[in-house]
């Protein structure tokens, strides 16, 4: 009897992993899509920013040092200065979507 329960447990975990893993990579893809739709026109498709227009790179050494919380705040609330023009939480971007964009930026910073 115990073995059967164990087998069911293992099967359940296997199914759960099978369901969760594709969703994780899907989240990164959605982050990329969101970035391209809402950020790329300013920060560039390659995240390098536009120095001439004073738009910061998101893959610079300085941005790499920002914590996830700082990045999230910059995107959702306009950062320390609370720039309304940069507060995407007020522009229909959900907290989950902000997380996905942060994940996308972190991935790009590793390259
Ligand atoms: C209209 C142009 C524009 C758009 C669109 C835009 N940004 Fe920005 N972003 C800026 C500018 C300009 C700054 C510099 C700070 C400031 O003056 O607001 C900035 C700053 C930032 C910072 C802080 C960087 C640092 O080193 O402190 C992050 C992170 C950021 N943007 C991410 C994003 C993300 C993610 C999106 C899309 C959801 C986005 N931005 C969309 C123009 C833009």
Backbone and ligand atoms as CSV (ligand in chain L), in Angstrom:
chain,resi,resn,atom,element,x,y,z
A,1,UNK,N,N,0.837,-1.214,0.000
A,1,UNK,CA,C,0.000,0.000,0.000
A,1,UNK,C,C,0.869,1.260,0.000
A,2,UNK,N,N,1.880,1.254,0.869
A,2,UNK,CA,C,2.775,2.419,0.944
A,2,UNK,C,C,3.430,2.697,-0.407
A,3,UNK,N,N,3.858,1.593,-1.071
A,3,UNK,CA,C,4.523,1.756,-2.369
A,3,UNK,C,C,3.604,2.425,-3.378
A,4,UNK,N,N,2.319,2.051,-3.327
A,4,UNK,CA,C,1.362,2.639,-4.280
A,4,UNK,C,C,1.260,4.140,-4.041
A,5,UNK,N,N,1.147,4.515,-2.763
A,5,UNK,CA,C,1.045,5.951,-2.438
A,5,UNK,C,C,2.282,6.690,-2.922
A,6,UNK,N,N,3.447,6.062,-2.712
A,6,UNK,CA,C,4.699,6.693,-3.126
A,6,UNK,C,C,4.716,6.872,-4.654
A,7,UNK,N,N,4.256,5.819,-5.344
A,7,UNK,CA,C,4.237,5.891,-6.807
A,7,UNK,C,C,3.310,7.004,-7.279
A,8,UNK,N,N,2.165,7.127,-6.605
A,8,UNK,CA,C,1.227,8.194,-6.994
A,8,UNK,C,C,1.854,9.556,-6.734
A,9,UNK,N,N,2.551,9.675,-5.599
A,9,UNK,CA,C,3.203,10.946,-5.257
A,9,UNK,C,C,4.229,11.322,-6.323
A,10,UNK,N,N,5.053,10.343,-6.693
A,10,UNK,CA,C,6.098,10.616,-7.687
A,10,UNK,C,C,5.470,11.004,-9.025
A,11,UNK,N,N,4.420,10.290,-9.396
A,11,UNK,CA,C,3.746,10.597,-10.664
A,11,UNK,C,C,3.166,12.010,-10.620
A,12,UNK,N,N,2.597,12.392,-9.471
A,12,UNK,CA,C,2.012,13.732,-9.348
A,12,UNK,C,C,3.089,14.801,-9.497
A,13,UNK,N,N,4.240,14.568,-8.851
A,13,UNK,CA,C,5.328,15.545,-8.943
A,13,UNK,C,C,5.812,15.655,-10.396
A,14,UNK,N,N,5.915,14.496,-11.063
A,14,UNK,CA,C,6.379,14.501,-12.447
A,14,UNK,C,C,5.425,15.313,-13.330
A,15,UNK,N,N,4.130,15.099,-13.132
A,15,UNK,CA,C,3.139,15.836,-13.931
A,15,UNK,C,C,3.224,17.331,-13.623
A,16,UNK,N,N,3.393,17.664,-12.321
A,16,UNK,CA,C,3.467,19.076,-11.934
A,16,UNK,C,C,4.662,19.749,-12.603
A,17,UNK,N,N,5.826,19.088,-12.599
A,17,UNK,CA,C,7.016,19.650,-13.232
A,17,UNK,C,C,6.790,19.842,-14.723
A,18,UNK,N,N,6.157,18.831,-15.311
A,18,UNK,CA,C,5.884,18.865,-16.737
A,18,UNK,C,C,5.024,20.084,-17.089
A,19,UNK,N,N,4.090,20.431,-16.184
A,19,UNK,CA,C,3.210,21.573,-16.430
A,19,UNK,C,C,3.921,22.896,-16.152
A,20,UNK,N,N,4.813,22.904,-15.129
A,20,UNK,CA,C,5.426,24.167,-14.700
A,20,UNK,C,C,6.560,24.598,-15.635
A,21,UNK,N,N,7.403,23.649,-16.075
A,21,UNK,CA,C,8.599,24.030,-16.825
A,21,UNK,C,C,8.304,24.805,-18.116
A,22,UNK,N,N,7.398,24.336,-18.968
A,22,UNK,CA,C,7.119,25.113,-20.180
A,22,UNK,C,C,6.593,26.505,-19.851
A,23,UNK,N,N,5.834,26.636,-18.729
A,23,UNK,CA,C,5.310,27.932,-18.352
A,23,UNK,C,C,6.410,28.903,-17.966
A,24,UNK,N,N,7.508,28.403,-17.385
A,24,UNK,CA,C,8.608,29.279,-17.014
A,24,UNK,C,C,9.234,29.899,-18.249
A,25,UNK,N,N,9.501,29.094,-19.271
A,25,UNK,CA,C,10.123,29.660,-20.459
A,25,UNK,C,C,9.133,30.553,-21.197
A,26,UNK,N,N,7.851,30.204,-21.068
A,26,UNK,CA,C,6.831,31.048,-21.667
A,26,UNK,C,C,6.844,32.428,-21.011
A,27,UNK,N,N,7.098,32.457,-19.675
A,27,UNK,CA,C,7.150,33.733,-18.963
A,27,UNK,C,C,8.267,34.598,-19.525
A,28,UNK,N,N,9.429,34.009,-19.786
A,28,UNK,CA,C,10.538,34.778,-20.340
A,28,UNK,C,C,10.177,35.297,-21.726
A,29,UNK,N,N,9.469,34.475,-22.508
A,29,UNK,CA,C,9.051,34.925,-23.836
A,29,UNK,C,C,8.080,36.084,-23.741
A,30,UNK,N,N,7.171,36.008,-22.758
A,30,UNK,CA,C,6.223,37.115,-22.621
A,30,UNK,C,C,6.955,38.376,-22.180
A,31,UNK,N,N,7.987,38.201,-21.321
A,31,UNK,CA,C,8.801,39.344,-20.917
A,31,UNK,C,C,9.442,39.993,-22.132
A,32,UNK,N,N,9.957,39.172,-23.037
A,32,UNK,CA,C,10.584,39.694,-24.253
A,32,UNK,C,C,9.554,40.436,-25.107
A,33,UNK,N,N,8.365,39.849,-25.229
A,33,UNK,CA,C,7.321,40.473,-26.054
A,33,UNK,C,C,6.896,41.806,-25.450
A,34,UNK,N,N,6.736,41.825,-24.123
A,34,UNK,CA,C,6.356,43.070,-23.436
A,34,UNK,C,C,7.431,44.124,-23.632
A,35,UNK,N,N,8.693,43.693,-23.490
A,35,UNK,CA,C,9.796,44.629,-23.648
A,35,UNK,C,C,9.759,45.247,-25.043
A,36,UNK,N,N,9.602,44.380,-26.059
A,36,UNK,CA,C,9.601,44.887,-27.433
A,36,UNK,C,C,8.433,45.847,-27.654
A,37,UNK,N,N,7.286,45.554,-27.011
A,37,UNK,CA,C,6.096,46.380,-27.229
A,37,UNK,C,C,6.163,47.701,-26.475
A,38,UNK,N,N,6.735,47.697,-25.244
A,38,UNK,CA,C,6.594,48.872,-24.376
A,38,UNK,C,C,7.897,49.593,-24.085
A,39,UNK,N,N,9.022,48.988,-24.320
A,39,UNK,CA,C,10.296,49.575,-23.878
A,39,UNK,C,C,11.279,49.789,-25.017
A,40,UNK,N,N,11.221,48.921,-26.051
A,40,UNK,CA,C,12.274,48.916,-27.072
A,40,UNK,C,C,12.362,50.237,-27.820
A,41,UNK,N,N,11.216,50.947,-27.988
A,41,UNK,CA,C,11.272,52.206,-28.737
A,41,UNK,C,C,12.178,53.220,-28.055
A,42,UNK,N,N,12.340,53.117,-26.749
A,42,UNK,CA,C,13.254,54.026,-26.054
A,42,UNK,C,C,14.586,53.352,-25.715
A,43,UNK,N,N,14.517,52.215,-25.051
A,43,UNK,CA,C,15.758,51.576,-24.576
A,43,UNK,C,C,16.436,50.737,-25.650
A,44,UNK,N,N,15.830,50.619,-26.837
A,44,UNK,CA,C,16.456,49.906,-27.946
A,44,UNK,C,C,16.150,48.424,-27.926
A,45,UNK,N,N,16.045,47.812,-29.104
A,45,UNK,CA,C,15.746,46.385,-29.211
A,45,UNK,C,C,16.829,45.552,-28.525
A,46,UNK,N,N,18.066,46.087,-28.463
A,46,UNK,CA,C,19.185,45.368,-27.840
A,46,UNK,C,C,19.408,45.800,-26.392
A,47,UNK,N,N,18.510,46.618,-25.828
A,47,UNK,CA,C,18.557,47.110,-24.442
A,47,UNK,C,C,19.717,48.070,-24.174
A,48,UNK,N,N,20.389,48.522,-25.221
A,48,UNK,CA,C,21.587,49.328,-25.023
A,48,UNK,C,C,21.287,50.799,-24.760
A,49,UNK,N,N,20.008,51.187,-24.834
A,49,UNK,CA,C,19.647,52.574,-24.589
A,49,UNK,C,C,20.044,53.480,-25.739
A,50,UNK,N,N,19.805,54.784,-25.543
A,50,UNK,CA,C,20.172,55.767,-26.565
A,50,UNK,C,C,20.858,56.918,-25.860
A,51,UNK,N,N,22.182,56.812,-25.710
A,51,UNK,CA,C,22.922,57.825,-24.951
A,51,UNK,C,C,22.643,59.245,-25.446
A,52,UNK,N,N,22.507,59.435,-26.746
A,52,UNK,CA,C,22.296,60.774,-27.283
A,52,UNK,C,C,20.990,61.366,-26.760
A,53,UNK,N,N,19.999,60.512,-26.490
A,53,UNK,CA,C,18.705,60.984,-25.992
A,53,UNK,C,C,18.608,60.804,-24.474
A,54,UNK,N,N,19.760,60.527,-23.818
A,54,UNK,CA,C,19.816,60.328,-22.359
A,54,UNK,C,C,18.906,59.201,-21.880
A,55,UNK,N,N,18.741,58.189,-22.710
A,55,UNK,CA,C,17.983,57.011,-22.288
A,55,UNK,C,C,18.999,55.950,-21.880
A,56,UNK,N,N,18.970,55.545,-20.592
A,56,UNK,CA,C,20.036,54.659,-20.095
A,56,UNK,C,C,19.991,53.260,-20.704
A,57,UNK,N,N,21.178,52.651,-20.827
A,57,UNK,CA,C,21.284,51.249,-21.198
A,57,UNK,C,C,20.768,50.404,-20.044
A,58,UNK,N,N,20.113,49.302,-20.363
A,58,UNK,CA,C,19.636,48.393,-19.312
A,58,UNK,C,C,20.616,47.237,-19.119
A,59,UNK,N,N,21.696,47.216,-19.901
A,59,UNK,CA,C,22.690,46.147,-19.763
A,59,UNK,C,C,24.054,46.720,-19.364
A,60,UNK,N,N,24.075,47.974,-18.890
A,60,UNK,CA,C,25.333,48.592,-18.466
A,60,UNK,C,C,25.753,48.029,-17.111
A,61,UNK,N,N,27.027,48.278,-16.739
A,61,UNK,CA,C,27.512,47.811,-15.437
A,61,UNK,C,C,26.648,48.399,-14.321
A,62,UNK,N,N,26.264,49.671,-14.481
A,62,UNK,CA,C,25.452,50.330,-13.456
A,62,UNK,C,C,24.099,49.665,-13.269
A,63,UNK,N,N,23.433,49.336,-14.386
A,63,UNK,CA,C,22.107,48.724,-14.276
A,63,UNK,C,C,22.206,47.299,-13.749
A,64,UNK,N,N,23.322,46.633,-14.055
A,64,UNK,CA,C,23.507,45.273,-13.525
A,64,UNK,C,C,23.550,45.293,-12.008
A,65,UNK,N,N,24.040,46.406,-11.435
A,65,UNK,CA,C,24.163,46.484,-9.978
A,65,UNK,C,C,22.844,46.790,-9.289
A,66,UNK,N,N,21.849,47.242,-10.033
A,66,UNK,CA,C,20.541,47.496,-9.416
A,66,UNK,C,C,19.966,46.177,-8.912
A,67,UNK,N,N,19.332,46.223,-7.745
A,67,UNK,CA,C,18.681,45.014,-7.222
A,67,UNK,C,C,17.401,44.770,-8.014
A,68,UNK,N,N,16.852,43.572,-7.884
A,68,UNK,CA,C,15.573,43.281,-8.520
A,68,UNK,C,C,14.519,44.279,-8.053
A,69,UNK,N,N,14.585,44.638,-6.752
A,69,UNK,CA,C,13.602,45.579,-6.200
A,69,UNK,C,C,13.740,46.952,-6.866
A,70,UNK,N,N,14.990,47.401,-7.079
A,70,UNK,CA,C,15.215,48.694,-7.741
A,70,UNK,C,C,14.688,48.668,-9.166
A,71,UNK,N,N,15.006,47.579,-9.878
A,71,UNK,CA,C,14.546,47.452,-11.266
A,71,UNK,C,C,13.024,47.466,-11.316
A,72,UNK,N,N,12.417,46.675,-10.417
A,72,UNK,CA,C,10.963,46.597,-10.381
A,72,UNK,C,C,10.365,47.968,-10.106
A,73,UNK,N,N,10.968,48.691,-9.145
A,73,UNK,CA,C,10.457,50.015,-8.787
A,73,UNK,C,C,10.610,50.987,-9.955
A,74,UNK,N,N,11.762,50.904,-10.647
A,74,UNK,CA,C,12.000,51.795,-11.784
A,74,UNK,C,C,10.935,51.577,-12.854
A,75,UNK,N,N,10.574,50.320,-13.064
A,75,UNK,CA,C,9.637,50.005,-14.145
A,75,UNK,C,C,8.189,50.278,-13.714
A,76,UNK,N,N,7.837,49.848,-12.496
A,76,UNK,CA,C,6.438,49.945,-12.074
A,76,UNK,C,C,6.071,51.349,-11.604
A,77,UNK,N,N,7.024,52.031,-10.911
A,77,UNK,CA,C,6.668,53.301,-10.266
A,77,UNK,C,C,7.494,54.490,-10.727
A,78,UNK,N,N,8.379,54.300,-11.690
A,78,UNK,CA,C,9.202,55.409,-12.150
A,78,UNK,C,C,10.430,55.642,-11.285
A,79,UNK,N,N,10.795,54.698,-10.447
A,79,UNK,CA,C,12.034,54.784,-9.682
A,79,UNK,C,C,11.968,55.757,-8.513
A,80,UNK,N,N,13.164,56.130,-8.007
A,80,UNK,CA,C,13.244,56.992,-6.810
A,80,UNK,C,C,12.521,58.318,-7.020
A,81,UNK,N,N,12.633,58.867,-8.239
A,81,UNK,CA,C,12.017,60.171,-8.505
A,81,UNK,C,C,10.531,60.043,-8.830
A,82,UNK,N,N,10.025,58.830,-8.827
A,82,UNK,CA,C,8.599,58.573,-9.108
A,82,UNK,C,C,8.156,59.267,-10.394
A,83,UNK,N,N,8.950,59.091,-11.437
A,83,UNK,CA,C,8.595,59.732,-12.702
A,83,UNK,C,C,7.303,59.139,-13.249
A,84,UNK,N,N,6.278,59.965,-13.313
A,84,UNK,CA,C,4.966,59.483,-13.752
A,84,UNK,C,C,5.053,58.900,-15.160
A,85,UNK,N,N,5.901,59.513,-16.003
A,85,UNK,CA,C,6.003,59.054,-17.395
A,85,UNK,C,C,6.579,57.651,-17.477
A,86,UNK,N,N,7.229,57.209,-16.382
A,86,UNK,CA,C,7.875,55.900,-16.417
A,86,UNK,C,C,7.186,54.899,-15.484
A,87,UNK,N,N,6.011,55.280,-14.921
A,87,UNK,CA,C,5.326,54.406,-13.961
A,87,UNK,C,C,4.384,53.469,-14.710
A,88,UNK,N,N,4.938,52.327,-15.135
A,88,UNK,CA,C,4.151,51.444,-16.001
A,88,UNK,C,C,3.035,50.724,-15.261
A,89,UNK,N,N,3.112,50.712,-13.907
A,89,UNK,CA,C,2.013,50.113,-13.149
A,89,UNK,C,C,0.719,50.890,-13.409
A,90,UNK,N,N,0.863,52.180,-13.756
A,90,UNK,CA,C,-0.323,53.013,-14.044
A,90,UNK,C,C,-0.705,52.962,-15.512
A,91,UNK,N,N,0.008,52.141,-16.274
A,91,UNK,CA,C,-0.262,52.107,-17.720
A,91,UNK,C,C,-0.635,50.700,-18.153
A,92,UNK,N,N,-1.309,49.981,-17.269
A,92,UNK,CA,C,-1.844,48.683,-17.644
A,92,UNK,C,C,-0.848,47.534,-17.598
A,93,UNK,N,N,0.345,47.770,-17.031
A,93,UNK,CA,C,1.301,46.670,-16.900
A,93,UNK,C,C,1.131,46.079,-15.488
A,94,UNK,N,N,0.787,44.796,-15.407
A,94,UNK,CA,C,0.516,44.167,-14.113
A,94,UNK,C,C,1.822,43.830,-13.397
A,95,UNK,N,N,1.778,43.643,-12.055
A,95,UNK,CA,C,2.996,43.263,-11.308
A,95,UNK,C,C,3.650,42.006,-11.888
A,96,UNK,N,N,2.844,41.033,-12.325
A,96,UNK,CA,C,3.404,39.817,-12.934
A,96,UNK,C,C,4.169,40.155,-14.205
A,97,UNK,N,N,3.620,41.054,-14.988
A,97,UNK,CA,C,4.280,41.426,-16.241
A,97,UNK,C,C,5.576,42.181,-15.964
A,98,UNK,N,N,5.580,43.022,-14.908
A,98,UNK,CA,C,6.813,43.728,-14.537
A,98,UNK,C,C,7.891,42.694,-14.184
A,99,UNK,N,N,7.486,41.651,-13.417
A,99,UNK,CA,C,8.425,40.586,-13.058
A,99,UNK,C,C,9.003,39.920,-14.298
A,100,UNK,N,N,8.139,39.675,-15.293
A,100,UNK,CA,C,8.595,39.024,-16.528
A,100,UNK,C,C,9.598,39.902,-17.265
A,101,UNK,N,N,9.343,41.219,-17.269
A,101,UNK,CA,C,10.274,42.123,-17.952
A,101,UNK,C,C,11.600,42.165,-17.190
A,102,UNK,N,N,11.535,42.178,-15.843
A,102,UNK,CA,C,12.760,42.152,-15.039
A,102,UNK,C,C,13.555,40.876,-15.371
A,103,UNK,N,N,12.846,39.736,-15.461
A,103,UNK,CA,C,13.518,38.467,-15.786
A,103,UNK,C,C,14.181,38.560,-17.161
A,104,UNK,N,N,13.482,39.179,-18.104
A,104,UNK,CA,C,14.021,39.331,-19.460
A,104,UNK,C,C,15.289,40.195,-19.442
A,105,UNK,N,N,15.252,41.304,-18.671
A,105,UNK,CA,C,16.420,42.194,-18.583
A,105,UNK,C,C,17.596,41.446,-17.941
A,106,UNK,N,N,17.318,40.680,-16.876
A,106,UNK,CA,C,18.382,39.912,-16.205
A,106,UNK,C,C,19.037,38.914,-17.171
A,107,UNK,N,N,18.206,38.248,-17.981
A,107,UNK,CA,C,18.739,37.303,-18.968
A,107,UNK,C,C,19.666,38.035,-19.936
A,108,UNK,N,N,19.201,39.200,-20.417
A,108,UNK,CA,C,19.979,39.958,-21.399
A,108,UNK,C,C,21.288,40.439,-20.786
A,109,UNK,N,N,21.272,40.739,-19.467
A,109,UNK,CA,C,22.480,41.238,-18.804
A,109,UNK,C,C,23.561,40.165,-18.710
A,110,UNK,N,N,23.153,38.900,-18.802
A,110,UNK,CA,C,24.130,37.803,-18.701
A,110,UNK,C,C,24.894,37.610,-19.998
A,111,UNK,N,N,24.359,38.150,-21.108
A,111,UNK,CA,C,24.960,37.888,-22.415
A,111,UNK,C,C,26.194,38.752,-22.643
L,1,LIG,C1,C,9.509,57.167,-23.527
L,1,LIG,C2,C,10.790,56.464,-23.448
L,1,LIG,C3,C,10.921,55.294,-22.467
L,1,LIG,C4,C,10.167,54.153,-22.431
L,1,LIG,C5,C,8.985,53.768,-23.338
L,1,LIG,C6,C,10.723,53.334,-21.377
L,1,LIG,N1,N,11.770,53.980,-20.776
L,1,LIG,FE1,FE,12.893,53.260,-19.235
L,1,LIG,N2,N,13.814,55.057,-19.063
L,1,LIG,C7,C,13.679,56.118,-19.961
L,1,LIG,C8,C,14.501,57.228,-19.495
L,1,LIG,C9,C,14.639,58.590,-20.199
L,1,LIG,C10,C,15.114,56.796,-18.294
L,1,LIG,C11,C,16.077,57.602,-17.393
L,1,LIG,C12,C,15.387,58.010,-16.142
L,1,LIG,C13,C,14.413,59.065,-16.447
L,1,LIG,O1,O,14.817,60.184,-16.788
L,1,LIG,O2,O,13.193,58.793,-16.331
L,1,LIG,C14,C,14.664,55.426,-18.061
L,1,LIG,C15,C,15.082,54.639,-16.999
L,1,LIG,C16,C,14.825,53.283,-16.881
L,1,LIG,C17,C,15.380,52.418,-15.865
L,1,LIG,C18,C,16.349,52.823,-14.772
L,1,LIG,C19,C,17.752,52.594,-15.295
L,1,LIG,C20,C,18.806,52.983,-14.308
L,1,LIG,O3,O,19.996,52.707,-14.614
L,1,LIG,O4,O,18.488,53.555,-13.263
L,1,LIG,C21,C,14.902,51.162,-16.105
L,1,LIG,C22,C,15.227,49.893,-15.322
L,1,LIG,C23,C,14.017,51.255,-17.242
L,1,LIG,N3,N,14.002,52.559,-17.685
L,1,LIG,C24,C,13.341,50.198,-17.784
L,1,LIG,C25,C,12.312,50.334,-18.713
L,1,LIG,C26,C,11.414,49.272,-19.099
L,1,LIG,C27,C,11.513,47.836,-18.620
L,1,LIG,C28,C,10.522,49.804,-19.976
L,1,LIG,C29,C,9.302,49.121,-20.603
L,1,LIG,C30,C,8.320,48.583,-19.669
L,1,LIG,C31,C,10.893,51.203,-20.175
L,1,LIG,N4,N,11.968,51.498,-19.388
L,1,LIG,C32,C,10.259,52.082,-21.051
L,1,LIG,C33,C,12.893,56.132,-21.090
L,1,LIG,C34,C,11.926,55.191,-21.410
